[in-house]
Amino acid sequence: MSKTFKLNDGNEIPALGFGVFQVPADGSTKEAVLTALKAGYRHIDTAVAYFNEQEVGEAIRESGVPRDEIWVTSKLWFQDYKYEDAKKALDLSFRKLGLEYIDLYLLHQPYGPVEEAWQALEEAKQAGKVRSIGVSNMTPKLYQKYVPHFNEKPAVDQVEFNPYFQQKELRQLLAKDDVVLEAWAPLGQGDQGLLSEPLLQKLAQKYEKNVGQIILRFEHQEGVIVFPKSVHAERIKTNQEIFDFTLNSAEMDAIRALDKGHGRHDPDAPGVEEMLRQYDVHAND
């Protein structure tokens, strides 16, 4: 199976990336990204709200890897969704990353003046500043509320996804628009129940892999883009070693049966938008 997926805008995105959510901007992000690039990763996922875009950019410049070989994703925080604010926030992302273009830019949360922010992203894409644009944390309900009003369909929807939460309804919806699902928390954010699941442990033994590799392989075969996060060099290395084996159809079906149909985060739940609004991404600008 290919190590890239084709997006609905024609761009090829690496199927496996490296996420830097909750990696501090105290040198840790730069070090982790340098380690990932050295290990062979070519897809880095950051966001304005992660406060570490600058260190991601520094690592890319210092890595020696040609810029056109690295896929970089960042995300706009929803306090900046008004049209003019979105344009300014995009420019700030470029300055912090120190890049001439960004490969993928997402709307991080599906609240507020979403359509104004999307217009700013569409224009950035038309201007060649951003190659692909997408959304994040859009449930079926939120997707149907906003996306029909967009001029251009998103290339991806980045949402919580792992064997315990397989987003079946959302994936049917995305498939109609040829939108690729990207998984945050692809390993369940360290969910010990998931990591000690007997089926996954048995498959790990069979394929001489760890449970994380079995999970990531399952997700890859489901056509999902994954970016496991780690600051440990050995785990960074092993998380990408998922292309030398294939789960058979019975094994895939068995893992599909682990789905519980819900995750830890519900963007539709009352109070979620209000809670996230407390988060000021410009406090340190």
C-alpha positions in Angstrom: 0.0 0.0 0.0 1.2 3.5 -0.9 2.9 5.7 1.7 0.9 8.6 0.4 -2.8 9.3 -0.2 -4.2 11.4 -3.0 -6.4 14.3 -1.9 -9.4 15.6 -3.7 -7.4 18.6 -5.0 -4.8 16.3 -6.6 -2.1 16.8 -4.0 -0.3 13.7 -2.6 -0.1 13.7 1.2 2.2 11.4 3.2 0.0 8.8 4.9 2.1 8.9 8.1 3.0 12.1 9.9 4.5 13.4 13.1 2.3 15.3 15.5 3.6 17.9 18.0 0.4 18.5 20.1 1.4 19.2 23.7 5.1 19.1 22.9 6.5 22.2 24.7 8.2 25.1 22.9 11.2 24.9 25.2 13.5 23.3 22.6 11.6 20.0 22.9 9.5 20.5 19.8 12.6 21.4 17.7 14.5 18.4 19.0 11.5 16.0 18.4 10.9 17.3 14.8 14.6 17.0 14.0 14.6 13.4 15.3 11.4 12.6 13.3 12.9 14.1 10.1 16.1 12.2 10.6 14.1 9.0 11.1 12.4 9.5 7.8 9.2 11.3 8.6 8.2 13.8 5.9 4.9 15.1 7.3 4.8 17.4 10.4 1.5 18.5 12.0 1.4 21.6 14.2 -1.2 24.4 14.9 -1.4 28.0 16.1 -2.9 26.7 19.4 0.1 24.3 20.0 2.4 27.4 20.4 5.3 25.6 18.8 5.1 26.6 15.1 8.4 28.5 15.4 10.3 25.5 16.6 8.8 23.4 13.9 10.1 25.9 11.3 13.5 26.0 12.9 13.8 22.2 12.8 12.8 22.1 9.1 15.4 24.7 8.2 18.1 22.9 10.2 17.3 19.4 9.1 19.0 19.6 5.7 15.9 17.9 4.2 14.7 19.9 1.1 11.6 21.9 1.9 9.7 20.4 -1.0 10.1 16.9 0.5 8.3 17.9 3.8 4.6 18.2 4.1 3.7 20.8 6.8 0.3 21.3 8.3 -0.9 24.1 10.6 -4.3 25.1 11.9 -6.2 28.4 12.5 -7.7 28.9 16.0 -11.3 30.0 16.0 -10.8 33.3 17.8 -9.4 34.4 14.4 -12.2 33.2 12.2 -13.5 36.6 11.2 -12.3 37.2 7.7 -9.7 40.0 8.3 -8.5 38.2 11.5 -8.1 35.0 9.6 -5.9 36.7 7.0 -3.7 38.2 9.7 -3.4 34.9 11.6 -2.4 33.2 8.4 0.4 35.7 7.9 1.5 35.2 11.6 1.7 31.4 11.0 3.9 32.0 8.0 6.2 34.3 10.0 6.4 31.9 12.9 7.1 28.9 10.7 9.4 30.9 8.5 8.1 29.2 5.4 7.1 30.5 2.0 4.1 28.2 1.7 2.2 25.8 4.0 1.2 22.4 2.6 -2.1 22.1 4.5 -4.0 24.6 6.6 -7.0 23.6 8.7 -9.8 25.3 10.5 -9.0 23.9 14.0 -12.5 24.1 15.6 -15.9 24.2 13.9 -17.4 27.2 15.8 -18.0 30.9 15.1 -17.7 32.6 11.7 -16.5 29.4 10.0 -17.5 30.5 6.5 -15.5 33.7 6.8 -12.4 31.8 7.9 -12.9 29.3 5.1 -13.1 32.1 2.5 -9.7 33.4 3.8 -8.2 29.8 3.4 -9.7 29.5 -0.1 -8.0 32.8 -1.1 -4.7 31.8 0.5 -4.8 28.6 -1.6 -5.7 30.5 -4.8 -2.7 32.8 -4.1 -0.4 29.8 -3.8 0.4 30.4 -0.1 -1.3 27.2 0.9 -1.4 24.0 -1.2 -4.4 22.3 0.5 -7.1 23.4 2.9 -9.2 21.4 5.3 -11.2 21.2 8.5 -10.8 19.6 11.9 -13.1 18.3 14.6 -16.1 18.3 12.3 -18.7 15.8 13.3 -21.4 14.7 10.8 -23.7 17.3 12.2 -21.1 20.2 12.0 -19.9 19.0 8.6 -23.4 19.1 7.2 -24.0 22.6 8.8 -21.0 24.2 7.2 -19.4 22.4 4.2 -22.4 22.7 1.8 -21.9 26.5 2.0 -18.1 26.3 1.0 -17.1 27.0 -2.6 -14.4 24.4 -2.3 -14.7 21.1 -0.5 -12.1 20.4 2.3 -9.3 18.1 1.4 -9.3 16.5 4.9 -11.2 16.4 8.2 -8.9 15.8 11.2 -10.8 14.2 14.0 -10.3 11.8 16.9 -9.9 8.3 15.5 -8.7 5.0 16.8 -10.0 1.4 17.0 -12.3 2.3 19.9 -13.8 5.3 17.9 -13.9 4.6 14.2 -16.1 7.5 13.0 -18.2 5.2 10.8 -21.0 7.8 10.1 -18.6 10.6 9.4 -16.5 8.4 7.1 -19.5 7.7 4.9 -20.2 11.4 4.7 -16.6 12.2 3.8 -16.4 9.5 1.2 -19.1 11.3 -0.8 -16.9 14.4 -1.1 -13.7 12.3 -1.4 -12.4 13.9 1.8 -9.6 12.0 3.6 -9.9 11.5 7.4 -6.9 12.4 9.5 -6.6 10.9 12.9 -5.6 12.7 16.0 -5.1 10.5 19.0 -4.6 7.5 16.7 -3.3 5.4 19.6 -6.1 6.5 21.9 -3.9 9.0 23.8 -2.3 6.2 25.8 -5.6 4.5 26.6 -4.4 1.4 28.6 -7.6 -0.5 27.7 -6.9 -0.1 24.0 -3.1 -0.8 24.4 -3.8 -4.0 26.4 -6.7 -5.2 24.1 -6.1 -9.0 23.8 -6.8 -9.1 20.0 -4.2 -6.4 19.4 -1.7 -8.1 21.6 -2.2 -11.4 19.8 -1.7 -9.7 16.4 1.4 -7.9 17.8 2.9 -11.3 18.7 2.0 -12.8 15.3 3.6 -10.0 13.3 6.5 -9.4 15.7 5.3 -5.8 16.2 4.2 -3.7 19.1 0.5 -2.9 19.7 1.0 0.6 18.6 2.3 -0.5 15.2 -0.7 -2.9 14.8 -3.1 0.0 15.5 -1.4 2.4 13.1 -1.3 -0.3 10.4 -5.0 -0.9 10.8 -5.7 2.8 10.5 -3.4 3.1 7.4 -5.3 0.2 5.7 -8.6 2.0 6.5 -7.3 4.9 4.4 -6.7 7.2 7.4 -3.8 9.6 7.8 -2.1 9.2 11.2 0.4 11.2 13.2 1.4 9.5 16.4 3.1 11.8 18.8 6.2 10.9 20.8 9.3 12.7 22.2 11.1 9.4 22.6 13.6 8.6 19.7 13.0 4.9 19.7 9.2 5.3 19.6 9.4 7.9 16.9 11.4 5.4 14.9 9.2 2.4 15.5 5.9 4.2 15.0 6.7 4.5 11.3 7.6 0.9 10.8 4.2 -0.1 9.6 4.8 -0.6 5.9 6.4 -4.0 6.0 3.4 -6.1 6.9 -0.3 -6.3 6.0 -3.3 -7.3 8.2 -5.6 -9.7 6.4 -9.3 -9.1 5.9 -10.4 -11.2 8.9 -8.0 -9.4 11.2 -9.2 -6.0 9.9 -12.8 -7.1 10.5 -11.9 -8.2 14.1 -10.4 -4.8 14.8 -13.4 -3.0 13.3 -15.5 -4.9 15.8 -13.7 -3.2 18.7 -15.4 0.1 17.8 -17.3 1.6 20.8 -18.8 4.4 18.6 -17.7 7.3 20.8 -14.5 9.0 21.8 -13.2 11.2 24.6 -14.0 14.5 22.8 -17.5 15.4 21.5 -17.5 18.6 19.5 -21.3 18.6 19.5 -21.6 18.5 23.3 -23.1 21.5 25.1 -20.4 23.8 26.6 -17.5 22.6 24.4 -17.4 25.7 22.4 -17.5 27.9 25.5 -14.8 25.9 27.2 -12.5 26.2 24.1 -13.2 30.0 23.9 -11.2 30.5 27.1 -8.1 29.6 25.2 -6.3 32.7 24.0 -3.7 31.9 21.3 -2.4 35.4 21.2 -1.6 35.8 24.9 2.1 35.5 24.2 2.3 37.2 20.8 
